[in-house]
Amino acid sequence: MSERNAKRQTKHPFRWVKRSAETIRHLRKWIGRRGPNLTGEFMQGAAHKLGSSAVTLILLWWETRH
């Protein structure tokens, strides 16, 4: 009975390790190609999202007041 309650082992643990290593390698190459623009693009996206949220909040406030 204790054997049934034991944690299940993944069927192919080495496949998962290999896949995660490939994904990390791919992300590092992608970041390397993007270079310094990656941080700028991230900041631009964050600012856009923040601005969009601010506009939504202003519209909601306006609608509740009028």
N, CA, C and O atoms as a Tripos MOL2 file, in Angstrom:
@<TRIPOS>MOLECULE
protein
  264   263    66     0     0
PROTEIN
NO_CHARGES

@<TRIPOS>ATOM
      1 N           0.8080   -1.1720    0.0000 N.3       1 MET1
      2 CA          0.0000    0.0000    0.0000 C.3       1 MET1
      3 C           0.8650    1.2560    0.0000 C.2       1 MET1
      4 O           0.5060    2.2320   -0.6570 O.2       1 MET1
      5 N           1.9750    1.2670    0.7010 N.am      2 SER2
      6 CA          2.8370    2.4380    0.7350 C.3       2 SER2
      7 C           3.4880    2.6740   -0.6360 C.2       2 SER2
      8 O           3.8480    3.8010   -0.9740 O.2       2 SER2
      9 N           3.6330    1.6020   -1.4140 N.am      3 GLU3
     10 CA          4.2010    1.7650   -2.7470 C.3       3 GLU3
     11 C           3.2610    2.5620   -3.6450 C.2       3 GLU3
     12 O           3.7210    3.3240   -4.4950 O.2       3 GLU3
     13 N           1.9630    2.4000   -3.4700 N.am      4 ARG4
     14 CA          1.0040    3.1370   -4.2830 C.3       4 ARG4
     15 C           0.9890    4.6190   -3.9170 C.2       4 ARG4
     16 O           0.7170    5.4660   -4.7680 O.2       4 ARG4
     17 N           1.2780    4.9340   -2.6670 N.am      5 ASN5
     18 CA          1.2540    6.3190   -2.2160 C.3       5 ASN5
     19 C           2.5590    7.0510   -2.4950 C.2       5 ASN5
     20 O           2.6370    8.2690   -2.3340 O.2       5 ASN5
     21 N           3.5630    6.3290   -2.9040 N.am      6 ALA6
     22 CA          4.8520    6.9610   -3.1760 C.3       6 ALA6
     23 C           4.7250    7.8950   -4.3760 C.2       6 ALA6
     24 O           3.8460    7.7230   -5.2200 O.2       6 ALA6
     25 N           5.6210    8.8920   -4.4390 N.am      7 LYS7
     26 CA          5.5900    9.8340   -5.5610 C.3       7 LYS7
     27 C           5.8350    9.0820   -6.8620 C.2       7 LYS7
     28 O           6.6680    8.1790   -6.9400 O.2       7 LYS7
     29 N           5.0830    9.4850   -7.8760 N.am      8 ARG8
     30 CA          5.2630    8.8490   -9.1810 C.3       8 ARG8
     31 C           6.5010    9.4150   -9.8420 C.2       8 ARG8
     32 O           6.7240   10.6260   -9.8330 O.2       8 ARG8
     33 N           7.2780    8.5640  -10.3950 N.am      9 GLN9
     34 CA          8.4600    8.9850  -11.1330 C.3       9 GLN9
     35 C           8.0480    9.3150  -12.5590 C.2       9 GLN9
     36 O           7.1590    8.6770  -13.1240 O.2       9 GLN9
     37 N           8.7020   10.3180  -13.1340 N.am     10 THR10
     38 CA          8.4000   10.6190  -14.5300 C.3      10 THR10
     39 C           8.8760    9.4600  -15.3840 C.2      10 THR10
     40 O           9.8450    8.7780  -15.0490 O.2      10 THR10
     41 N           8.1860    9.2470  -16.4880 N.am     11 LYS11
     42 CA          8.5180    8.1030  -17.3320 C.3      11 LYS11
     43 C           9.9010    8.2450  -17.9620 C.2      11 LYS11
     44 O          10.6610    7.2820  -18.0600 O.2      11 LYS11
     45 N          10.2080    9.4840  -18.3890 N.am     12 HIS12
     46 CA         11.4780    9.7080  -19.0790 C.3      12 HIS12
     47 C          12.1410   10.9630  -18.5290 C.2      12 HIS12
     48 O          12.0800   12.0170  -19.1610 O.2      12 HIS12
     49 N          12.7770   10.8690  -17.3570 N.am     13 PRO13
     50 CA         13.3490   12.0730  -16.7450 C.3      13 PRO13
     51 C          14.4380   12.7100  -17.6100 C.2      13 PRO13
     52 O          14.5990   13.9300  -17.5940 O.2      13 PRO13
     53 N          15.1800   11.9090  -18.3550 N.am     14 PHE14
     54 CA         16.2550   12.4630  -19.1670 C.3      14 PHE14
     55 C          15.7090   13.2830  -20.3300 C.2      14 PHE14
     56 O          16.3420   14.2500  -20.7550 O.2      14 PHE14
     57 N          14.5480   12.9110  -20.8450 N.am     15 ARG15
     58 CA         13.9280   13.7140  -21.8990 C.3      15 ARG15
     59 C          13.5970   15.0960  -21.3810 C.2      15 ARG15
     60 O          13.8180   16.0900  -22.0740 O.2      15 ARG15
     61 N          13.0630   15.1720  -20.1570 N.am     16 TRP16
     62 CA         12.7050   16.4560  -19.5750 C.3      16 TRP16
     63 C          13.9380   17.3170  -19.3660 C.2      16 TRP16
     64 O          13.9140   18.5150  -19.6510 O.2      16 TRP16
     65 N          15.0050   16.7270  -18.8760 N.am     17 VAL17
     66 CA         16.2540   17.4640  -18.6470 C.3      17 VAL17
     67 C          16.8150   17.9550  -19.9740 C.2      17 VAL17
     68 O          17.2540   19.0990  -20.0830 O.2      17 VAL17
     69 N          16.8000   17.0940  -20.9770 N.am     18 LYS18
     70 CA         17.3100   17.4750  -22.2950 C.3      18 LYS18
     71 C          16.4680   18.5990  -22.8890 C.2      18 LYS18
     72 O          17.0050   19.5560  -23.4480 O.2      18 LYS18
     73 N          15.1570   18.4810  -22.7650 N.am     19 ARG19
     74 CA         14.2530   19.4970  -23.3110 C.3      19 ARG19
     75 C          14.4480   20.8380  -22.6140 C.2      19 ARG19
     76 O          14.4770   21.8790  -23.2710 O.2      19 ARG19
     77 N          14.5810   20.8240  -21.2900 N.am     20 SER20
     78 CA         14.7740   22.0820  -20.5700 C.3      20 SER20
     79 C          16.1220   22.7130  -20.9270 C.2      20 SER20
     80 O          16.2190   23.9350  -21.0370 O.2      20 SER20
     81 N          17.1580   21.8950  -21.1080 N.am     21 ALA21
     82 CA         18.4640   22.4230  -21.5020 C.3      21 ALA21
     83 C          18.3930   23.0470  -22.8970 C.2      21 ALA21
     84 O          18.9930   24.0940  -23.1420 O.2      21 ALA21
     85 N          17.6570   22.4020  -23.8110 N.am     22 GLU22
     86 CA         17.4900   22.9580  -25.1570 C.3      22 GLU22
     87 C          16.7410   24.2840  -25.1090 C.2      22 GLU22
     88 O          17.0810   25.2190  -25.8330 O.2      22 GLU22
     89 N          15.7290   24.3650  -24.2640 N.am     23 THR23
     90 CA         14.9470   25.5960  -24.1490 C.3      23 THR23
     91 C          15.8080   26.7210  -23.6020 C.2      23 THR23
     92 O          15.7530   27.8420  -24.1090 O.2      23 THR23
     93 N          16.5940   26.4450  -22.5840 N.am     24 ILE24
     94 CA         17.4780   27.4630  -22.0050 C.3      24 ILE24
     95 C          18.5030   27.9140  -23.0360 C.2      24 ILE24
     96 O          18.7800   29.1090  -23.1450 O.2      24 ILE24
     97 N          19.0610   26.9930  -23.7840 N.am     25 ARG25
     98 CA         20.0380   27.3270  -24.8180 C.3      25 ARG25
     99 C          19.4030   28.2170  -25.8870 C.2      25 ARG25
    100 O          20.0040   29.1920  -26.3370 O.2      25 ARG25
    101 N          18.1810   27.8670  -26.2830 N.am     26 HIS26
    102 CA         17.4640   28.6560  -27.2840 C.3      26 HIS26
    103 C          17.2000   30.0740  -26.7730 C.2      26 HIS26
    104 O          17.3890   31.0390  -27.5130 O.2      26 HIS26
    105 N          16.7640   30.2100  -25.5090 N.am     27 LEU27
    106 CA         16.5010   31.5340  -24.9420 C.3      27 LEU27
    107 C          17.7720   32.3700  -24.8550 C.2      27 LEU27
    108 O          17.7430   33.5720  -25.1180 O.2      27 LEU27
    109 N          18.8780   31.7460  -24.4890 N.am     28 ARG28
    110 CA         20.1430   32.4880  -24.4150 C.3      28 ARG28
    111 C          20.5700   32.9880  -25.7840 C.2      28 ARG28
    112 O          21.0470   34.1160  -25.9140 O.2      28 ARG28
    113 N          20.4040   32.1590  -26.8040 N.am     29 LYS29
    114 CA         20.7380   32.5850  -28.1700 C.3      29 LYS29
    115 C          19.8240   33.7270  -28.6050 C.2      29 LYS29
    116 O          20.2790   34.6930  -29.2170 O.2      29 LYS29
    117 N          18.5360   33.6140  -28.2870 N.am     30 TRP30
    118 CA         17.5810   34.6470  -28.6700 C.3      30 TRP30
    119 C          17.9130   35.9650  -27.9910 C.2      30 TRP30
    120 O          17.8750   37.0190  -28.6260 O.2      30 TRP30
    121 N          18.2420   35.9140  -26.6920 N.am     31 ILE31
    122 CA         18.6090   37.1270  -25.9620 C.3      31 ILE31
    123 C          19.8970   37.7130  -26.5420 C.2      31 ILE31
    124 O          20.0310   38.9310  -26.6600 O.2      31 ILE31
    125 N          20.8280   36.8580  -26.8980 N.am     32 GLY32
    126 CA         22.0840   37.3200  -27.4870 C.3      32 GLY32
    127 C          21.8650   38.0430  -28.8060 C.2      32 GLY32
    128 O          22.5270   39.0430  -29.0840 O.2      32 GLY32
    129 N          20.9450   37.5470  -29.6150 N.am     33 ARG33
    130 CA         20.6490   38.2110  -30.8920 C.3      33 ARG33
    131 C          19.9440   39.5340  -30.6710 C.2      33 ARG33
    132 O          20.1810   40.4970  -31.4000 O.2      33 ARG33
    133 N          19.0780   39.5870  -29.6680 N.am     34 ARG34
    134 CA         18.3110   40.8040  -29.4110 C.3      34 ARG34
    135 C          19.1990   41.9060  -28.8380 C.2      34 ARG34
    136 O          18.9440   43.0920  -29.0460 O.2      34 ARG34
    137 N          20.2280   41.5070  -28.1240 N.am     35 GLY35
    138 CA         21.1840   42.4600  -27.5860 C.3      35 GLY35
    139 C          20.5680   43.4510  -26.6160 C.2      35 GLY35
    140 O          19.6520   43.1230  -25.8610 O.2      35 GLY35
    141 N          21.0940   44.6830  -26.6520 N.am     36 PRO36
    142 CA         20.6330   45.6900  -25.7030 C.3      36 PRO36
    143 C          19.1940   46.1400  -25.9570 C.2      36 PRO36
    144 O          18.5880   46.7590  -25.0830 O.2      36 PRO36
    145 N          18.6420   45.8500  -27.1170 N.am     37 ASN37
    146 CA         17.2700   46.2580  -27.4190 C.3      37 ASN37
    147 C          16.2500   45.5430  -26.5470 C.2      37 ASN37
    148 O          15.1380   46.0380  -26.3650 O.2      37 ASN37
    149 N          16.6100   44.3910  -26.0070 N.am     38 LEU38
    150 CA         15.6600   43.6030  -25.2350 C.3      38 LEU38
    151 C          15.1580   44.3730  -24.0160 C.2      38 LEU38
    152 O          13.9590   44.3750  -23.7390 O.2      38 LEU38
    153 N          16.0500   45.0160  -23.2960 N.am     39 THR39
    154 CA         15.6400   45.7820  -22.1190 C.3      39 THR39
    155 C          14.7560   46.9480  -22.5270 C.2      39 THR39
    156 O          13.7490   47.2240  -21.8750 O.2      39 THR39
    157 N          15.1230   47.6260  -23.5900 N.am     40 GLY40
    158 CA         14.3280   48.7480  -24.0790 C.3      40 GLY40
    159 C          12.9460   48.3160  -24.5130 C.2      40 GLY40
    160 O          11.9570   48.9940  -24.2320 O.2      40 GLY40
    161 N          12.8760   47.1800  -25.2040 N.am     41 GLU41
    162 CA         11.5810   46.6610  -25.6370 C.3      41 GLU41
    163 C          10.7170   46.2600  -24.4430 C.2      41 GLU41
    164 O           9.5040   46.4720  -24.4410 O.2      41 GLU41
    165 N          11.3490   45.6860  -23.4450 N.am     42 PHE42
    166 CA         10.6200   45.3070  -22.2390 C.3      42 PHE42
    167 C          10.0450   46.5470  -21.5620 C.2      42 PHE42
    168 O           8.8780   46.5640  -21.1710 O.2      42 PHE42
    169 N          10.8750   47.5900  -21.4250 N.am     43 MET43
    170 CA         10.4260   48.8260  -20.7830 C.3      43 MET43
    171 C           9.3100   49.4880  -21.5920 C.2      43 MET43
    172 O           8.3590   50.0250  -21.0240 O.2      43 MET43
    173 N           9.4300   49.4480  -22.9040 N.am     44 GLN44
    174 CA          8.3900   50.0270  -23.7510 C.3      44 GLN44
    175 C           7.0770   49.2670  -23.5670 C.2      44 GLN44
    176 O           6.0160   49.8830  -23.4610 O.2      44 GLN44
    177 N           7.1380   47.9600  -23.5310 N.am     45 GLY45
    178 CA          5.9430   47.1490  -23.3170 C.3      45 GLY45
    179 C           5.3270   47.3900  -21.9490 C.2      45 GLY45
    180 O           4.1060   47.4690  -21.8140 O.2      45 GLY45
    181 N           6.1800   47.5070  -20.9330 N.am     46 ALA46
    182 CA          5.6790   47.7610  -19.5830 C.3      46 ALA46
    183 C           5.0120   49.1370  -19.5090 C.2      46 ALA46
    184 O           3.9660   49.2910  -18.8800 O.2      46 ALA46
    185 N           5.6190   50.1290  -20.1510 N.am     47 ALA47
    186 CA          5.0290   51.4690  -20.1500 C.3      47 ALA47
    187 C           3.6920   51.4710  -20.8790 C.2      47 ALA47
    188 O           2.7430   52.1220  -20.4420 O.2      47 ALA47
    189 N           3.6220   50.7510  -21.9760 N.am     48 HIS48
    190 CA          2.3680   50.6700  -22.7340 C.3      48 HIS48
    191 C           1.2730   50.0330  -21.8850 C.2      48 HIS48
    192 O           0.1420   50.5160  -21.8530 O.2      48 HIS48
    193 N           1.6150   48.9580  -21.2050 N.am     49 LYS49
    194 CA          0.6460   48.2720  -20.3610 C.3      49 LYS49
    195 C           0.2050   49.1680  -19.2080 C.2      49 LYS49
    196 O          -0.9800   49.2250  -18.8770 O.2      49 LYS49
    197 N           1.1540   49.8620  -18.6020 N.am     50 LEU50
    198 CA          0.8380   50.7590  -17.4930 C.3      50 LEU50
    199 C          -0.0590   51.9010  -17.9690 C.2      50 LEU50
    200 O          -1.0180   52.2660  -17.2900 O.2      50 LEU50
    201 N           0.2540   52.4600  -19.1340 N.am     51 GLY51
    202 CA         -0.5660   53.5330  -19.6800 C.3      51 GLY51
    203 C          -1.9730   53.0690  -19.9930 C.2      51 GLY51
    204 O          -2.9460   53.7770  -19.7340 O.2      51 GLY51
    205 N          -2.0730   51.8870  -20.5450 N.am     52 SER52
    206 CA         -3.3820   51.3220  -20.8660 C.3      52 SER52
    207 C          -4.2030   51.1150  -19.5890 C.2      52 SER52
    208 O          -5.3990   51.4030  -19.5590 O.2      52 SER52
    209 N          -3.5600   50.6230  -18.5550 N.am     53 SER53
    210 CA         -4.2510   50.4100  -17.2810 C.3      53 SER53
    211 C          -4.6910   51.7350  -16.6780 C.2      53 SER53
    212 O          -5.7830   51.8380  -16.1190 O.2      53 SER53
    213 N          -3.8360   52.7520  -16.7920 N.am     54 ALA54
    214 CA         -4.1780   54.0640  -16.2440 C.3      54 ALA54
    215 C          -5.3960   54.6420  -16.9610 C.2      54 ALA54
    216 O          -6.2880   55.1970  -16.3200 O.2      54 ALA54
    217 N          -5.4370   54.5150  -18.2760 N.am     55 VAL55
    218 CA         -6.5790   55.0180  -19.0400 C.3      55 VAL55
    219 C          -7.8490   54.2830  -18.6250 C.2      55 VAL55
    220 O          -8.9010   54.9030  -18.4690 O.2      55 VAL55
    221 N          -7.7610   52.9880  -18.4480 N.am     56 THR56
    222 CA         -8.9240   52.2070  -18.0200 C.3      56 THR56
    223 C          -9.4180   52.6780  -16.6520 C.2      56 THR56
    224 O         -10.6220   52.8360  -16.4500 O.2      56 THR56
    225 N          -8.5020   52.9010  -15.7180 N.am     57 LEU57
    226 CA         -8.8910   53.3750  -14.3940 C.3      57 LEU57
    227 C          -9.5360   54.7560  -14.4530 C.2      57 LEU57
    228 O         -10.5150   55.0150  -13.7540 O.2      57 LEU57
    229 N          -8.9930   55.6390  -15.2810 N.am     58 ILE58
    230 CA         -9.5750   56.9790  -15.4170 C.3      58 ILE58
    231 C         -10.9870   56.8880  -15.9910 C.2      58 ILE58
    232 O         -11.8980   57.5690  -15.5200 O.2      58 ILE58
    233 N         -11.1630   56.0490  -17.0070 N.am     59 LEU59
    234 CA        -12.4960   55.8890  -17.5970 C.3      59 LEU59
    235 C         -13.4890   55.3150  -16.5930 C.2      59 LEU59
    236 O         -14.6300   55.7700  -16.5180 O.2      59 LEU59
    237 N         -13.0620   54.3270  -15.8290 N.am     60 LEU60
    238 CA        -13.9430   53.7510  -14.8120 C.3      60 LEU60
    239 C         -14.3070   54.7970  -13.7500 C.2      60 LEU60
    240 O         -15.4650   54.8910  -13.3430 O.2      60 LEU60
    241 N         -13.3250   55.5770  -13.3070 N.am     61 TRP61
    242 CA        -13.5800   56.6210  -12.3240 C.3      61 TRP61
    243 C         -14.5740   57.6480  -12.8920 C.2      61 TRP61
    244 O         -15.5080   58.0660  -12.2080 O.2      61 TRP61
    245 N         -14.3570   58.0400  -14.1390 N.am     62 TRP62
    246 CA        -15.2320   59.0210  -14.7910 C.3      62 TRP62
    247 C         -16.6720   58.4960  -14.8660 C.2      62 TRP62
    248 O         -17.6210   59.2290  -14.5870 O.2      62 TRP62
    249 N         -16.8220   57.2400  -15.2390 N.am     63 GLU63
    250 CA        -18.1480   56.6530  -15.3660 C.3      63 GLU63
    251 C         -18.8760   56.5530  -14.0090 C.2      63 GLU63
    252 O         -20.0930   56.7260  -13.9440 O.2      63 GLU63
    253 N         -18.1410   56.2800  -12.9510 N.am     64 THR64
    254 CA        -18.7920   56.1610  -11.6400 C.3      64 THR64
    255 C         -19.1660   57.5330  -11.0830 C.2      64 THR64
    256 O         -20.1030   57.6400  -10.2920 O.2      64 THR64
    257 N         -18.4610   58.5630  -11.4750 N.am     65 ARG65
    258 CA        -18.7290   59.9180  -10.9800 C.3      65 ARG65
    259 C         -19.8560   60.6140  -11.7570 C.2      65 ARG65
    260 O         -20.5290   61.4900  -11.2140 O.2      65 ARG65
    261 N         -20.0600   60.2350  -13.0070 N.am     66 HIS66
    262 CA        -21.0370   60.9580  -13.8340 C.3      66 HIS66
    263 C         -22.1470   60.0280  -14.2700 C.2      66 HIS66
    264 O         -23.0650   60.4500  -14.9730 O.2      66 HIS66
@<TRIPOS>BOND
     1     1     2 1
     2     2     3 1
     3     3     4 2
     4     3     5 am
     5     5     6 1
     6     6     7 1
     7     7     8 2
     8     7     9 am
     9     9    10 1
    10    10    11 1
    11    11    12 2
    12    11    13 am
    13    13    14 1
    14    14    15 1
    15    15    16 2
    16    15    17 am
    17    17    18 1
    18    18    19 1
    19    19    20 2
    20    19    21 am
    21    21    22 1
    22    22    23 1
    23    23    24 2
    24    23    25 am
    25    25    26 1
    26    26    27 1
    27    27    28 2
    28    27    29 am
    29    29    30 1
    30    30    31 1
    31    31    32 2
    32    31    33 am
    33    33    34 1
    34    34    35 1
    35    35    36 2
    36    35    37 am
    37    37    38 1
    38    38    39 1
    39    39    40 2
    40    39    41 am
    41    41    42 1
    42    42    43 1
    43    43    44 2
    44    43    45 am
    45    45    46 1
    46    46    47 1
    47    47    48 2
    48    47    49 am
    49    49    50 1
    50    50    51 1
    51    51    52 2
    52    51    53 am
    53    53    54 1
    54    54    55 1
    55    55    56 2
    56    55    57 am
    57    57    58 1
    58    58    59 1
    59    59    60 2
    60    59    61 am
    61    61    62 1
    62    62    63 1
    63    63    64 2
    64    63    65 am
    65    65    66 1
    66    66    67 1
    67    67    68 2
    68    67    69 am
    69    69    70 1
    70    70    71 1
    71    71    72 2
    72    71    73 am
    73    73    74 1
    74    74    75 1
    75    75    76 2
    76    75    77 am
    77    77    78 1
    78    78    79 1
    79    79    80 2
    80    79    81 am
    81    81    82 1
    82    82    83 1
    83    83    84 2
    84    83    85 am
    85    85    86 1
    86    86    87 1
    87    87    88 2
    88    87    89 am
    89    89    90 1
    90    90    91 1
    91    91    92 2
    92    91    93 am
    93    93    94 1
    94    94    95 1
    95    95    96 2
    96    95    97 am
    97    97    98 1
    98    98    99 1
    99    99   100 2
   100    99   101 am
   101   101   102 1
   102   102   103 1
   103   103   104 2
   104   103   105 am
   105   105   106 1
   106   106   107 1
   107   107   108 2
   108   107   109 am
   109   109   110 1
   110   110   111 1
   111   111   112 2
   112   111   113 am
   113   113   114 1
   114   114   115 1
   115   115   116 2
   116   115   117 am
   117   117   118 1
   118   118   119 1
   119   119   120 2
   120   119   121 am
   121   121   122 1
   122   122   123 1
   123   123   124 2
   124   123   125 am
   125   125   126 1
   126   126   127 1
   127   127   128 2
   128   127   129 am
   129   129   130 1
   130   130   131 1
   131   131   132 2
   132   131   133 am
   133   133   134 1
   134   134   135 1
   135   135   136 2
   136   135   137 am
   137   137   138 1
   138   138   139 1
   139   139   140 2
   140   139   141 am
   141   141   142 1
   142   142   143 1
   143   143   144 2
   144   143   145 am
   145   145   146 1
   146   146   147 1
   147   147   148 2
   148   147   149 am
   149   149   150 1
   150   150   151 1
   151   151   152 2
   152   151   153 am
   153   153   154 1
   154   154   155 1
   155   155   156 2
   156   155   157 am
   157   157   158 1
   158   158   159 1
   159   159   160 2
   160   159   161 am
   161   161   162 1
   162   162   163 1
   163   163   164 2
   164   163   165 am
   165   165   166 1
   166   166   167 1
   167   167   168 2
   168   167   169 am
   169   169   170 1
   170   170   171 1
   171   171   172 2
   172   171   173 am
   173   173   174 1
   174   174   175 1
   175   175   176 2
   176   175   177 am
   177   177   178 1
   178   178   179 1
   179   179   180 2
   180   179   181 am
   181   181   182 1
   182   182   183 1
   183   183   184 2
   184   183   185 am
   185   185   186 1
   186   186   187 1
   187   187   188 2
   188   187   189 am
   189   189   190 1
   190   190   191 1
   191   191   192 2
   192   191   193 am
   193   193   194 1
   194   194   195 1
   195   195   196 2
   196   195   197 am
   197   197   198 1
   198   198   199 1
   199   199   200 2
   200   199   201 am
   201   201   202 1
   202   202   203 1
   203   203   204 2
   204   203   205 am
   205   205   206 1
   206   206   207 1
   207   207   208 2
   208   207   209 am
   209   209   210 1
   210   210   211 1
   211   211   212 2
   212   211   213 am
   213   213   214 1
   214   214   215 1
   215   215   216 2
   216   215   217 am
   217   217   218 1
   218   218   219 1
   219   219   220 2
   220   219   221 am
   221   221   222 1
   222   222   223 1
   223   223   224 2
   224   223   225 am
   225   225   226 1
   226   226   227 1
   227   227   228 2
   228   227   229 am
   229   229   230 1
   230   230   231 1
   231   231   232 2
   232   231   233 am
   233   233   234 1
   234   234   235 1
   235   235   236 2
   236   235   237 am
   237   237   238 1
   238   238   239 1
   239   239   240 2
   240   239   241 am
   241   241   242 1
   242   242   243 1
   243   243   244 2
   244   243   245 am
   245   245   246 1
   246   246   247 1
   247   247   248 2
   248   247   249 am
   249   249   250 1
   250   250   251 1
   251   251   252 2
   252   251   253 am
   253   253   254 1
   254   254   255 1
   255   255   256 2
   256   255   257 am
   257   257   258 1
   258   258   259 1
   259   259   260 2
   260   259   261 am
   261   261   262 1
   262   262   263 1
   263   263   264 2
@<TRIPOS>SUBSTRUCTURE
     1 MET1         2 RESIDUE 1 A MET
     2 SER2         6 RESIDUE 1 A SER
     3 GLU3        10 RESIDUE 1 A GLU
     4 ARG4        14 RESIDUE 1 A ARG
     5 ASN5        18 RESIDUE 1 A ASN
     6 ALA6        22 RESIDUE 1 A ALA
     7 LYS7        26 RESIDUE 1 A LYS
     8 ARG8        30 RESIDUE 1 A ARG
     9 GLN9        34 RESIDUE 1 A GLN
    10 THR10       38 RESIDUE 1 A THR
    11 LYS11       42 RESIDUE 1 A LYS
    12 HIS12       46 RESIDUE 1 A HIS
    13 PRO13       50 RESIDUE 1 A PRO
    14 PHE14       54 RESIDUE 1 A PHE
    15 ARG15       58 RESIDUE 1 A ARG
    16 TRP16       62 RESIDUE 1 A TRP
    17 VAL17       66 RESIDUE 1 A VAL
    18 LYS18       70 RESIDUE 1 A LYS
    19 ARG19       74 RESIDUE 1 A ARG
    20 SER20       78 RESIDUE 1 A SER
    21 ALA21       82 RESIDUE 1 A ALA
    22 GLU22       86 RESIDUE 1 A GLU
    23 THR23       90 RESIDUE 1 A THR
    24 ILE24       94 RESIDUE 1 A ILE
    25 ARG25       98 RESIDUE 1 A ARG
    26 HIS26      102 RESIDUE 1 A HIS
    27 LEU27      106 RESIDUE 1 A LEU
    28 ARG28      110 RESIDUE 1 A ARG
    29 LYS29      114 RESIDUE 1 A LYS
    30 TRP30      118 RESIDUE 1 A TRP
    31 ILE31      122 RESIDUE 1 A ILE
    32 GLY32      126 RESIDUE 1 A GLY
    33 ARG33      130 RESIDUE 1 A ARG
    34 ARG34      134 RESIDUE 1 A ARG
    35 GLY35      138 RESIDUE 1 A GLY
    36 PRO36      142 RESIDUE 1 A PRO
    37 ASN37      146 RESIDUE 1 A ASN
    38 LEU38      150 RESIDUE 1 A LEU
    39 THR39      154 RESIDUE 1 A THR
    40 GLY40      158 RESIDUE 1 A GLY
    41 GLU41      162 RESIDUE 1 A GLU
    42 PHE42      166 RESIDUE 1 A PHE
    43 MET43      170 RESIDUE 1 A MET
    44 GLN44      174 RESIDUE 1 A GLN
    45 GLY45      178 RESIDUE 1 A GLY
    46 ALA46      182 RESIDUE 1 A ALA
    47 ALA47      186 RESIDUE 1 A ALA
    48 HIS48      190 RESIDUE 1 A HIS
    49 LYS49      194 RESIDUE 1 A LYS
    50 LEU50      198 RESIDUE 1 A LEU
    51 GLY51      202 RESIDUE 1 A GLY
    52 SER52      206 RESIDUE 1 A SER
    53 SER53      210 RESIDUE 1 A SER
    54 ALA54      214 RESIDUE 1 A ALA
    55 VAL55      218 RESIDUE 1 A VAL
    56 THR56      222 RESIDUE 1 A THR
    57 LEU57      226 RESIDUE 1 A LEU
    58 ILE58      230 RESIDUE 1 A ILE
    59 LEU59      234 RESIDUE 1 A LEU
    60 LEU60      238 RESIDUE 1 A LEU
    61 TRP61      242 RESIDUE 1 A TRP
    62 TRP62      246 RESIDUE 1 A TRP
    63 GLU63      250 RESIDUE 1 A GLU
    64 THR64      254 RESIDUE 1 A THR
    65 ARG65      258 RESIDUE 1 A ARG
    66 HIS66      262 RESIDUE 1 A HIS
